[in-house]
Amino acid sequence: MSVSFSDQIRVLWRVAIHTVVWSVWYSRNQWIFEGKSVDFRAALSLVWRSVYDANHLGIGYMRNCIDDLLILRRFGLSGRPDKAPVIRSVVWSPPAPGWIKVNTDGAALGSPGVGGCGGVFWTCRSFVNACFVVPFGQVFAFEAEVLTASLAINYDWNLGCHRIWLESDSSYVMQLLSIRSDQVT
């Protein structure tokens, strides 16, 4: 799903407006109920930080329009280039008899960030044989992917299955495993 650039600008404006309203409400309550005054610069800094964070959480691509670019520059943000994602058609197929197929995915929220992984083991009849989900602490995304593949192979081996078909969305992991398997044979 892709969000248009004008939708992204609308989201940024909404974030700015909501943060301004919240800052005024919070400052008022601090002044009335606790006798504290809030520095205007701190409230303004909160607005800028919120817009900056919303831009980094936003998805989508920008058109190459100077007006939109100027709006982003005014907020001190950079735009995302107009580059369409690559879409590939993928058809899942069950493993051959005697094999177990495991679909895995590992991820991290941030770089590094809190991560986790999961995998689903399939039989040749497309039945789920087992599955796993493991939370990680602070990891990089590629570490999460490598750990996921390692856990999947280890779990599969412990289940007594020695013919493993591993599928992952990480080309890095697949490359590492294919290099290693070429060296073993």
Order of alpha helices (4+ residues) and beta strands (2+ residues): alpha-alpha-alpha-beta-beta-beta-alpha-beta-alpha
